[in-house]
């Protein structure tokens, strides 16, 4: 079950990235050298388009799958890498010194 949720979560993340890249930014109507329509700055909010509603829905879906994945890991009792570091035996304190070779005559 966790694998299915993880695959859906990953697919939703990629889909959300594509949706955000498809939307036009607020500054997209601005001119090249700073000439912009100042009326658009103070205008009221525009109606939400289908893409913005879909983006919000996918974002909520990602939040829900994130919660399910977090709860699943908590119930499984997964250990952290930091927890496993304490179980590794410590290396010797003295550094290894190479053997000295005898000079040849």
ABEGO torsion letter per residue (X at the ends): XAAAAAAAAAAAAAAAAAAAAABBBAAAABBAAGBBBAAAAABBBBBBBAAAAAAAAAAAAAAAAAAAAAAAAAAAGBBBAAAAAAABBBBBABBBBBBBBBBBX
